[in-house]
């Protein structure tokens, strides 16, 4: 009996070690998850405080809807939504929706060309009319916050081309999809693009934990680009913007 209990204890300890090795997030992944939550919290907080977006449509990763995300990617998706919830608070309402994918992508994402330099690979995987369908279904939403970038074929996206349609706020976008710097500036001037957040080049601190609160981490690590500060940030961080 004693030998059985010892063996059972050993198996329990081994199981605990396997859990720690298999499920503990690496420091790099944990930092990326934390920064995603901070970035979306800052973006949502800005929209809420400025009075933009009383009702917001959040476009999220469609693979999450189908249960096709890895644990690491699900961590990132959940972090982004947590940040939005904290940032909007009670000042704005938001609804999460998932765009349609191109035919065959769910079964084989590699079947579609994806620009290897893009920061938003889902831009190439969503259907050309996916954003338009969601905008029509949620016509009461005046702002769209996209966590996955913009569709690569942006010229076919009516809700983007129509200035009277919803306004956009973006998380870590691939601005090349909009066009060059002049095109991005025009998107702000036309009121189509309200804001986007990007990672600040060469942050001073090495980790989020170096700060005592999320706002300090946001200010240190994230750039919030709006119409009024576009030119100043273009001069300060030209590498964040596409070339003309």
C-alpha positions as CSV (number, residue, x, y, z in Angstrom):
1,X,0.0,0.0,0.0
2,X,2.8,2.4,0.9
3,X,4.6,1.7,-2.4
4,X,1.3,2.4,-4.2
5,X,1.0,5.8,-2.5
6,X,4.6,6.7,-3.3
7,X,4.0,5.8,-7.0
8,X,0.8,7.8,-7.1
9,X,2.6,10.8,-5.6
10,X,5.4,10.5,-8.1
11,X,2.9,10.4,-11.0
12,X,1.1,13.5,-9.6
13,X,4.4,15.4,-9.4
14,X,5.3,14.2,-12.9
15,X,1.9,15.4,-14.2
16,X,2.5,18.8,-12.6
17,X,5.8,19.1,-14.3
18,X,4.4,18.2,-17.6
19,X,1.6,20.8,-17.1
20,X,4.2,23.5,-16.3
21,X,6.4,22.7,-19.3
22,X,3.5,22.3,-21.7
23,X,1.2,25.1,-20.7
24,X,3.4,27.8,-19.1
25,X,3.7,30.8,-21.3
26,X,7.2,31.9,-22.3
27,X,8.3,35.3,-21.1
28,X,8.2,36.6,-24.7
29,X,4.7,35.3,-25.3
30,X,3.5,36.6,-22.0
31,X,4.9,40.1,-22.8
32,X,3.2,40.1,-26.2
33,X,-0.1,39.1,-24.7
34,X,0.2,41.9,-22.1
35,X,1.1,44.5,-24.7
36,X,-1.8,43.5,-26.9
37,X,-4.2,44.0,-24.0
38,X,-2.6,47.4,-23.1
39,X,-2.7,48.5,-26.8
40,X,-6.4,47.8,-27.2
41,X,-7.2,49.3,-23.8
42,X,-5.5,52.5,-24.8
43,X,-7.2,52.6,-28.2
44,X,-10.7,51.9,-26.7
45,X,-10.1,54.4,-23.9
46,X,-9.2,57.1,-26.4
47,X,-12.4,56.4,-28.5
48,X,-14.6,56.4,-25.4
49,X,-13.1,59.6,-23.9
50,X,-13.3,61.5,-27.1
51,X,-17.0,60.5,-27.5
52,X,-16.3,58.7,-30.8
53,X,-18.0,55.4,-31.1
54,X,-21.0,55.2,-28.8
55,X,-21.7,51.8,-30.3
56,X,-18.7,49.9,-31.8
57,X,-18.4,46.9,-34.0
58,X,-15.2,44.9,-33.2
59,X,-13.9,42.7,-36.0
60,X,-12.1,39.8,-34.5
61,X,-10.2,36.7,-35.7
62,X,-12.6,34.4,-37.6
63,X,-10.5,31.4,-36.8
64,X,-11.5,31.8,-33.1
65,X,-15.1,31.4,-34.0
66,X,-14.4,28.1,-35.6
67,X,-12.1,26.9,-32.7
68,X,-9.1,26.9,-35.0
69,X,-6.7,29.0,-33.0
70,X,-3.6,27.6,-31.2
71,X,-3.4,28.2,-27.5
72,X,-0.9,31.0,-28.0
73,X,-3.1,32.8,-30.6
74,X,-6.2,32.4,-28.4
75,X,-4.3,34.1,-25.6
76,X,-3.6,37.0,-27.9
77,X,-7.2,37.2,-29.1
78,X,-8.6,37.1,-25.5
79,X,-6.1,39.7,-24.4
80,X,-7.2,42.1,-27.2
81,X,-10.9,41.7,-26.2
82,X,-10.1,42.2,-22.5
83,X,-8.3,45.4,-23.3
84,X,-11.3,46.7,-25.3
85,X,-13.7,45.9,-22.5
86,X,-11.5,47.7,-19.9
87,X,-10.9,50.7,-22.2
88,X,-14.5,51.2,-23.3
89,X,-15.9,50.6,-19.8
90,X,-19.5,51.8,-19.5
91,X,-19.0,54.7,-21.9
92,X,-19.3,52.7,-25.1
93,X,-21.1,49.5,-26.2
94,X,-19.3,47.1,-28.4
95,X,-20.2,43.9,-30.2
96,X,-17.8,41.3,-31.5
97,X,-18.2,39.9,-34.9
98,X,-16.2,37.6,-37.2
99,X,-15.7,38.2,-40.9
100,X,-16.2,35.5,-43.5
101,X,-13.1,33.8,-44.9
102,X,-12.3,33.2,-48.5
103,X,-13.5,29.8,-49.8
104,X,-11.2,27.0,-48.7
105,X,-9.1,29.1,-46.3
106,X,-10.6,27.5,-43.2
107,X,-9.4,24.1,-44.4
108,X,-6.1,25.3,-45.8
109,X,-5.0,28.9,-45.0
110,X,-1.8,28.4,-47.1
111,X,-4.0,28.1,-50.2
112,X,-4.2,31.9,-50.4
113,X,-1.2,34.2,-51.0
114,X,-0.2,36.2,-47.9
115,X,2.4,39.0,-48.1
116,X,5.3,37.7,-46.0
117,X,6.0,41.2,-44.8
118,X,2.5,42.0,-43.6
119,X,1.6,42.4,-39.9
120,X,-2.0,41.4,-40.6
121,X,-2.1,38.1,-42.5
122,X,-5.8,37.9,-42.0
123,X,-6.1,40.8,-44.4
124,X,-5.4,38.3,-47.2
125,X,-7.7,35.6,-45.8
126,X,-11.0,37.4,-45.3
127,X,-13.5,37.6,-48.2
128,X,-13.5,40.9,-50.1
129,X,-17.0,41.7,-49.0
130,X,-16.7,40.4,-45.4
131,X,-16.4,43.8,-43.8
132,X,-19.3,45.1,-45.8
133,X,-21.5,42.3,-44.7
134,X,-20.7,42.9,-41.1
135,X,-21.2,46.7,-41.4
136,X,-24.7,46.0,-42.9
137,X,-25.6,43.6,-40.2
138,X,-24.6,46.1,-37.5
139,X,-25.6,49.3,-39.2
140,X,-26.2,50.9,-35.8
141,X,-22.5,50.8,-35.1
142,X,-20.8,54.1,-36.1
143,X,-17.2,52.9,-35.5
144,X,-15.4,49.7,-36.5
145,X,-12.4,48.6,-34.5
146,X,-10.5,45.9,-36.4
147,X,-8.2,43.6,-34.5
148,X,-7.1,41.9,-37.7
149,X,-6.3,44.8,-40.1
150,X,-8.1,45.8,-43.2
151,X,-8.9,43.6,-46.2
152,X,-6.1,43.5,-48.7
153,X,-8.3,44.4,-51.6
154,X,-9.5,47.6,-49.9
155,X,-10.7,49.2,-53.1
156,X,-13.6,46.7,-53.1
157,X,-14.6,47.4,-49.5
158,X,-17.6,49.8,-49.7
159,X,-17.8,50.6,-46.0
160,X,-14.3,52.0,-46.3
161,X,-14.7,53.8,-49.6
162,X,-18.0,55.4,-48.5
163,X,-17.2,58.5,-46.4
164,X,-20.7,58.5,-44.9
165,X,-20.2,54.9,-43.6
166,X,-18.6,53.8,-40.3
167,X,-15.3,55.2,-39.1
168,X,-12.3,52.9,-38.4
169,X,-9.8,52.4,-35.6
170,X,-7.1,49.8,-36.1
171,X,-4.8,47.6,-34.0
172,X,-1.2,47.3,-35.3
173,X,-2.3,47.7,-39.0
174,X,-0.4,47.1,-42.2
175,X,-0.8,50.7,-43.5
176,X,0.5,49.7,-46.9
177,X,-3.0,48.3,-47.6
178,X,-4.3,51.8,-47.3
179,X,-1.5,53.1,-49.5
180,X,1.4,55.5,-49.1
181,X,1.8,58.2,-46.5
182,X,-0.3,60.6,-48.5
183,X,-3.2,58.0,-48.6
184,X,-3.0,57.4,-44.9
185,X,-3.0,61.1,-44.2
186,X,-6.0,61.5,-46.5
187,X,-7.9,58.7,-44.6
188,X,-7.4,60.8,-41.4
189,X,-8.4,64.0,-43.1
190,X,-11.5,62.5,-44.6
191,X,-12.5,61.2,-41.2
192,X,-12.5,57.6,-42.3
193,X,-9.6,56.6,-40.1
194,X,-10.0,57.8,-36.5
195,X,-7.0,56.3,-34.9
196,X,-4.6,53.4,-34.9
197,X,-2.1,52.0,-32.4
198,X,1.4,50.7,-33.3
199,X,4.4,49.5,-31.3
200,X,6.8,52.3,-30.6
201,X,10.2,51.7,-32.0
202,X,13.0,51.0,-29.6
203,X,11.1,51.4,-26.3
204,X,13.3,52.3,-23.3
205,X,12.1,49.7,-20.9
206,X,12.5,45.9,-21.5
207,X,9.2,44.7,-20.1
208,X,5.7,45.7,-19.2
209,X,6.4,44.7,-15.6
210,X,8.8,47.7,-15.4
211,X,5.7,49.9,-15.0
212,X,3.3,50.1,-12.1
213,X,0.2,50.7,-14.2
214,X,-1.0,50.0,-17.7
215,X,-1.1,53.6,-18.8
216,X,2.6,54.0,-18.1
217,X,3.3,50.9,-20.1
218,X,1.1,52.2,-22.9
219,X,2.9,55.5,-23.0
220,X,6.3,53.8,-23.0
221,X,5.6,51.1,-25.6
222,X,2.7,52.2,-27.8
223,X,2.0,55.0,-30.3
224,X,-1.5,56.3,-30.7
225,X,-1.8,58.0,-34.1
226,X,-4.6,60.4,-34.8
227,X,-5.3,63.1,-37.2
228,X,-3.9,65.9,-35.1
229,X,-0.6,64.2,-34.3
230,X,-0.1,62.4,-37.7
231,X,2.6,64.7,-39.0
232,X,4.5,65.0,-35.8
233,X,4.6,61.2,-35.4
234,X,5.6,60.8,-39.0
235,X,8.6,63.0,-38.4
236,X,9.4,61.2,-35.1
237,X,8.8,57.6,-36.2
238,X,9.0,57.5,-40.0
239,X,9.6,53.8,-39.9
240,X,6.0,53.3,-38.8
241,X,4.6,54.6,-42.0
242,X,4.7,53.4,-45.6
243,X,6.9,55.3,-48.0
244,X,5.5,57.5,-50.8
